[in-house]
């Protein structure tokens, strides 16, 4: 969601502001008594309270079964650590937005929009971190002043002031958002990457050097008889994989193939898994200064590449990978191990496409709810049989595919509704397949046109069905590729 909103901000040339609501939870007043949490205060904190106001607190101090003094209190404000605190703050913050005319996006309850001066203002918020965007900087200034009056409470020591970031470069949710180049946004996590490399260098002093690919060619190969890591090494392996996963989902989608596999090995990693992690760390070391550059090409066409690797896991299950591009870069990337065994590559591709249908549909719904007109939503694939089954459903099913569960033809319904167009990307257009391959090099990831390929868009004349547009596109691709 955040990366999609960043692309809209860059495409429309919006002014950006990032703010941090101070003391978000503690200043949220709980009005309904059933939402008030009960907590027990013991130890030093209890002694401090009794010393400050003995007449108020001392009469309510009791002893527990162990003879320890305790004080049972009911919280009238939301308190960090209580289960209901986040929900109470969310309700309060949303109420403060809706009362001045903001409307929540029905497909993401943490995105609110309002038309001001005929142009849209968008607020994306993650707890107390907010990103504001509007083409007019003065409107952002007025919104910042409004939120300051609502939530800013400066104490005697100077704390409580709302943190505000203005300009072209911001830090938001651990990411550095750079809008310096008009029409695009560069997303980096350089400091966080350095933390990962520092932690790795301490655990593996011999893991020097660099690699040109994020994973070795034997990434999916598992030797069940290989020596397992020691308990201490297992913890280090788990920590490094978790840290890298955080960066992968935000600024380093080029590491997604390796991380998708390594996350399945954290319970019982072996020496081979450590070697694969070392390979990934060497790749990250060599590409530590590589940003994720995102931009839209103005076509309003969403291009999805979904592919599947056949029988790559030890249990003969398949691996699905996919990503979205609006012009340059991939704001959404996903890889997953399929949950069932399949009999053919065509069936494998269908299940892979089905795995990504929630993301494909949600992205279109979310962007349209943002007022972003979607010209077409194209799913590129490279298997003719799976494309026919996805487009025509059981009508294209024969003896070898009649066993496929009907639930995997959900995509057929979306095609008939015109929400998705299934297209062959051709032998000269590998698209996302390069990026999900362990052999993908850093030179391929850094290409300026990476994620742009896919040819012309299909015709969108009135009365044309999605299937007709799919056939038109396939005919054009055939002509182009010979």
HELIX and SHEET records of a PDB file:
HELIX    1   1 UNK A    2  UNK A   12  1                                  11    
HELIX    2   2 UNK A   33  UNK A   35  5                                   3    
HELIX    3   3 UNK A   43  UNK A   52  1                                  10    
HELIX    4   4 UNK A   54  UNK A   57  1                                   4    
HELIX    5   5 UNK A   58  UNK A   60  5                                   3    
HELIX    6   6 UNK A   85  UNK A   98  1                                  14    
HELIX    7   7 UNK A  137  UNK A  151  1                                  15    
HELIX    8   8 UNK A  190  UNK A  203  1                                  14    
HELIX    9   9 UNK A  231  UNK A  248  1                                  18    
HELIX   10  10 UNK A  253  UNK A  255  5                                   3    
HELIX   11  11 UNK A  256  UNK A  262  1                                   7    
HELIX   12  12 UNK A  263  UNK A  265  5                                   3    
HELIX   13  13 UNK A  271  UNK A  286  1                                  16    
HELIX   14  14 UNK A  345  UNK A  369  1                                  25    
HELIX   15  15 UNK A  384  UNK A  392  1                                   9    
HELIX   16  16 UNK A  393  UNK A  396  5                                   4    
HELIX   17  17 UNK A  406  UNK A  409  5                                   4    
HELIX   18  18 UNK A  410  UNK A  416  1                                   7    
HELIX   19  19 UNK A  432  UNK A  436  1                                   5    
HELIX   20  20 UNK A  442  UNK A  445  1                                   4    
HELIX   21  21 UNK A  466  UNK A  481  1                                  16    
SHEET    1   A 6 UNK A 103  UNK A 105  0                                        
SHEET    2   A 6 UNK A 108  UNK A 116 -1                                        
SHEET    3   A 6 UNK A 119  UNK A 126 -1                                        
SHEET    4   A 6 UNK A 129  UNK A 134 -1                                        
SHEET    5   A 6 UNK A  15  UNK A  20 -1                                        
SHEET    6   A 6 UNK A 163  UNK A 167 -1                                        
SHEET    1   B 3 UNK A  38  UNK A  41  0                                        
SHEET    2   B 3 UNK A  69  UNK A  74 -1                                        
SHEET    3   B 3 UNK A  61  UNK A  63 -1                                        
SHEET    1   C 5 UNK A 169  UNK A 172  0                                        
SHEET    2   C 5 UNK A 175  UNK A 178 -1                                        
SHEET    3   C 5 UNK A 184  UNK A 188 -1                                        
SHEET    4   C 5 UNK A 292  UNK A 296 -1                                        
SHEET    5   C 5 UNK A 327  UNK A 328 -1                                        
SHEET    1   D 5 UNK A 332  UNK A 337  0                                        
SHEET    2   D 5 UNK A 319  UNK A 325 -1                                        
SHEET    3   D 5 UNK A 301  UNK A 309 -1                                        
SHEET    4   D 5 UNK A 376  UNK A 381  1                                        
SHEET    5   D 5 UNK A 421  UNK A 424  1                                        
END                                                                             
